[in-house]
């Protein structure tokens, strides 16, 4: 039996299946219900949050013979035909590999042809910011006055690279990163359907690592499932992601506060000997200190931080033992050194020097390093 990755298997086919973008799906459904379809749309936002998926759903919905509250019914002959990736009425173009002016001129010739057995022919141009200036100029006239049977959907992760002349001719929708709670619930639903046993904290850790991207979250889940045997645990997720145990971060931070040079150097030695990437550790430390800073300064810290209840309690407790100026100082050191660690010949020595500079309070050392 052919195996499909989770993000392909659970790719939404209706607007109701899309998570975290209700402000967009509702607007598009209302346009379809009222039959007030724009000729060109711009979908912008981070990777893996539903731009192309919603574009495909919209392309089917505008052609559906019996749409259900704006969503494609999935049962009519048109819907079934449009489900085929080779259907000529939904054309997906990767602008990264078709970015020349000749490619756009070819598109301009093809838009003259009527759709086959459908109301609209929909062009989905992904990563549209990759088009050359001459290609944008060639697209401009067609985008401004397309034939009545044509709809353009432009998708991009870098909207600032698009000319203003293109932006002004599109109905723009800004996609949001999906919250950790929503991603965790999505994972729970999928794992329940798949009959996979899991720890709730493990799924939350996967959702946190996904950083708001549905596709990244499900890709990480696939990697974890490949590693795990039976039950998805927090420990297995940590091993797959290579992230640092919260207990180690708390211990390392406490050692810095107590100015325990021996303990700090011993911990760095243990981390290095375990084979952990020291650049990842520094990144995790920067995030940990940032979380402590939020705990000490924000009244609603628990809603800001995507942490388990147990980890949040530990963060809150440790944050109360620090002065805000010390946390800011540590954040500057670890945040500024992350890039340095990628290129240094001895990451361990650099990390040791950074840690000792925090303990000694030698700002000049930190300034020279960063």
Protein Blocks (a to p, Z undefined) as FASTA:
>chain_A
ZZddfklmmgcfbfklpghilmmmmmmmmmmmnopacfbdcdeddehiopmmmmmmmmmm
mmpmbbgehiaehlamklmmmmpmkbckbccddfklmmcfklmmmmmmmmmpccehiabd
cdddehkllpcfklmmmmmmmmmmgcfkbccddddfblmlpcfklmmmpccdddddddfk
lmmmmmmmmmmmnopacdfklmmmmmmmnnopaklmmmmmmmmmmmpghiacfklmmmmn
opacfklmmmmmmmmmnopaklmmmmmmmmmmnopafklmmmmmmmmmmmmmmmmmpmkl
mmmpccdfklmmmmmmmmmmpcfklmmmmmmmmmmmmmmmmmmmblmlmmmmmmmmmmno
paklmmmmZZ
